[in-house]
Amino acid sequence: CEAGKHGRLAGRVFEIDACFDCPKGEYSSEPGVEHQALCKVCEPGRRSNIKSRTTDCDGCEKGRYSARLGMIRDECDICPAGYAQSRVNQTGCDICLPGLYTTQEGQYECKECMAGDYTDRAGEDQECTSCPRGYHQKNNARASCLPCIPGFVGHQEGLGTACRACAAGYYMPDLAS
C-alpha cells in the first residue's frame, strides 16, 4: 500500500480492495504499512483532520496548544486569558507570572504592568491595578508596590515615580503616606 494507507496486498488484484486510509489524527509517511496500528499517531502539540495523511501532522500555532495524542481537529486549543504561548507545536500554555497579564485568549506573550501598576497573582486575566496612595512603583512588570518611607509622600494612585520628600517645615512620620 502507498504512504498514508495500511493493509496487505497478498492475493489481491487491486490495491483498492486491500488498502485502507490511515485515520484522522494519524499518518504514514512510508509505503508498506500492513496494519492500522502501525500508522503513526499525531504527537501532542500537533493535529490532523484528514485521512490518508502522508506527512507529519500539522503543528499548533503560537497562542495555541494540544495536550492530546492523535488530535483530530482543524485547530488546536486556544490559550486562555492569563496565559500565553510564544512557540509552535506546544502541549500547553505558559502562565503569566505576577507583574504580567493577558486579557485576551490566544496571546503569544504576556504584557507587562507599567510603572505605577502591579498585579500580585499569576495567571492574571485583568488589567493591572494602580498602586494605592502612599505607595509607588517606578519599574515595569512588578508584583507589588513599595511604601513611601517616613518623610516622603505619595499623594496619588498609580505613582510611577519615587515618592516625594515632604515640603520644608513638614514631616510625615508614617510609612505609606
N, C-alpha and C positions, 0 to 999 in steps of 0.2 A: 504494500500500500504506500501511497505517496505521503509526504510530510503533511501533518495536520490531520491524519486519519490513522485508524488502527484496524487490525483484522488479519486473517490468514487467507492467502490465495490458493493454497494447496487444493487441487482438484476442482477449482473454479475456472470457468471460461472467461468471465468478465469481472473486472475489478469492482464494478458497481454492486455485484452480488455479495462480495466478501469484505468490503472496506466500509468503515463507519467513521463518522466525524468524531474527532476529539470534542468533548462537550464545552460549552461556555465555561470560562473560568479555568480552562486547561489549554495546553498546546503541545505540539510535537514538531520539532524543527528538523527531524531526520526521518527518512522513509524506513519502512520495515517494522514499525511498531505493531506487535501482534495482539496486544490486549489493551483495553481502555486504562487499566491500572498503570500502564507504562506511559500514558500521556502525562506530561508534567503539569502540576498544579501551579496556578499563579501564586507567587510568594506574597506575603504581607507587604503592603506598600505599592502593590500593583493590582490591575484589574483587567478583565476582558469580558465583552458582551457578544462575542462572535464565536461560532463553531468553526472547526477545521483550521484553527489558527496555526500558522507555521513559524511564527517568531515569538520571542518572549512577550509576555503580557505588557500592556501599557502601564507606565508609571504614574503615580499620583503627582499632581502639580503642587507648586508651592501653595501654602494655605490650606492644603487638604491632606488626608491620610487614609490608610486602610490597615486595620489591625487583623483582618481576617485572611485566612488562606483560601485560595480559589474564589476570590470575589467576582461575582457576576453582576457587573453594573457598568453603565456608561461613564459615571463619575464617581470619584472617591468621596468619602465623608468630608464635610467642611469643618475646619477647626472652629470651635465656639468662641464667642467673645470672651476675653480674658486669657486667651491662648493664641499662639502664632506658630507658623512653620515656615522657615526660610529655605528649606531644602526640598528636593523632589524625592519620590519613592519612599516616603516615611510611614512608619507604623503608628505614629501618634503625633501629638502637638506639644510644643513647649509652653509651660505655664509662664505667664508674665509675673516676674518677681516683684516684690514690694518696690515702689517707686516707678513702676511701669504699668501700662494698661492697654487694652484694646476695647473699643466699644462696638465693633462690628465683627461678624463671622468672617472666616476665610482670610485672615490677615497674614502677611508674610513676616512681619516683625511687630514687636510691642512698641508703643510710643512712650517717651519719657515724660514724667511730670516736669513742668517748668519750674524755674526758681520761684519761690513763694508758695508752691503747691507740694502736696505729698500724697501718697497712698501707702498704708501700712499693711495691706493684705496682698497675698499672692493670688493670681487669677482674677485681678480686678477687671470688671467689665463696665465700670463707670469712669467718668472723667475724674481727675484728681481733686482733692479737697484743698481749699486755701488754708494756709497757716492762720490760726486764730490770732487775735490781738495779743501782743505781748510775746509773740514768737516770730521767728524768721527762718528762712532757708534760702541761701544765695546760690545753691547748686541745683542742677537738674537731677532727675531720677533718684529722689530720696524717699525713704520710708517714714521720715518724721521731720518735725520742725524743731529748731533749737530755741530754748527760752532766752529772753533778754536778761542779762545778768544785772544785779543791783547797780544802779547808777546809769542805766540805759533803758530806753523805752521803745516800744513798737506800737504806734498809735493806730495802725490799720491792719485789716486782714490781708493775707496774701503778700506779706512783706518779703520781697525777693532780694533785699539788700541787708546789710548789717543793721542792728538796732542802733538808734541814735543816742548819743550821750545827752544827759539831762542838761537843760539850759543853765547858764551860770546862775548860781544862787539857789538852785533847786536840787533835790536829792530824791531818788526812788529807792527805798530800802528793800523792796520785794523783788523776788525772782519772777520772771514772766509778766512784766507790767508793760 
